[in-house]
Amino acid sequence: MDIESTVNLLLILSYVLMGLSAVGAILFPLYQMTTDFSKAKSALIGVVGTILLFAIGYMFSTGEVLPAYEKFGITPTLSRFIGSTMVMVYILGIGVIVLAVVSEIYNAIR
């Protein structure tokens, strides 16, 4: 068995294992949510909050494509998606900074 066929075999094996772990990572939380929904509420709140932040970012982003970006194959839809994720990151970053400052002030007062 030469090195090329060994590498191909190991790559295929790693793809199969990655696929199995992805399926497990998706199915196990779904099983846990169906068996004990009360514990899953906080996770669902996080998912809904992320979707809401993305929707807010999508509303504020434009589909404008500058001529410099056309050579990279950026379409108006992709530009809007990129802009929405950037706005989402800005909102989360500002939120983290505000929470850190408020937490320090709270700890200093207490």
N, C-alpha and C positions, 0 to 999 in steps of 0.2 A: 504494500500500500504506500503510494507516494505521498508527499507532503500536501499536494494540492487536493487530493481526494480526502485526506484527513481533515484539512481545514474546512472543506465543503461539508463534510459530515458533522463536524462540531458546530458550524454555523447553523445548519438545519436543526440540530439538537437544541441550540440556544434559542432559535426562533420558536420552536415548539414549547420549550419551557417558559419563554416569555409570554406566549399566548395563553398557556395554562394559568400562569400567575395573574394575567390580566383578567381572565374569566373569573378566577377565584376572588380577585379584588372587587369585581363588580357584583358577583352573586352573593358572597358572604354578607356584606352590609344589607343587601336587599332581604336576605333571610332574617337577619337580626331585626330589621325594621318591622317585618311582618309578625315576628313572634313577640316582640316587646316594643310597642309603638311609643310608650311613654318616654323611654330613653332616647328614642330617635327624634324627638321634637326639637332638641337643640341643634342637631345636625341639619334637619330640614329648615330651621330658621336661618342657619348659615347659608344653605344653598339658595333659598329664596332671597336673602339679602344680597348675595353675589349676583344673582340674575337681575335684581332691581338696580344694583349699581351699574351693571353692564347696560341695562336699558336707559338709564340716565346718561351714561356716556355716549350711547348710540344716538340719543336725541341731540346732544350737543356737538357731535362730530359732523364734519362735512365730508362730502365725497370728492373734494377738490384734489386733482392730481397735477402737480407741478411738472413742467417739461423735463426737469432733471430726473424725475422719478419714472418717467415713461420708459426709459431704457431698461429698467428693472422689471417691467411687466406689471406695474401697479395699476390696477383697475379702480374705478370709483368705488366699487363695492369693497374691495380690499382696503382702500384708503379709509373708508368709513369704519371698517372693522378695526384697523390699526388705531385710528383716532379714538374710537370708543374705549379700547383697552387702555390707551394712554390716559384718558380722562378718569377711568376707573382706578388706575394706579395713583394718579394725583389725589383723588378723593381719599383713597385708603392711606396714602402717605400723610396727608394733612390730618386725617383722623388719628393716626398713630402719634403724631407730634402733639396734638392737642391733648390726647389722653395721657401721654407721658408728663406733660406740664401740669395738668390737673392733678394727676396722681402725686407728683412731687409736692405740690402746694398742699394737698390734702394731708400728706404724711408730715409736712412741716408744721401744720396747724395742730394736728393731733398729737 
